[in-house]
Amino acid sequence: MSSALDRLQAWYLSQCDDEWEQHHVVRIESLDNPGWQLQVDLGGTRWAGREFAPVHHDATDHDWLRCWVNDNKWQAAAGPCNLEDAIAVFLDWVGAQDGPAPRGTQVDAWLRQRWIERQALAQRAMEEDNAHDD
């Protein structure tokens, strides 16, 4: 079974298309209570605007988790040892595959293939627009 971080990397890479990553971020920050904050911008993804049932878990002062969506951003605040739990809640919600993210030249090949597919889609769209103009 892949780690939550590896699955998050794979999900992030699957969103990258030379546009999305320019305008949308995945942010992990520490909190001063102590804890973690995770924010995933859902804009430009198929999860944008989708409902999410908030999560509220308080086991102890330092074992806690809260997850919600606000302003098209999936967000979590978690205790100091609950970051992986927060990531797992997000990944389960988006249905991320359990598998390792590509490594090394696999990443380059994957991104190159995505670029080729986008170019083909853009070409088809342009051809369809030209056909409608005729």
Disulfide bonds with the S-S distance in Angstrom:
none
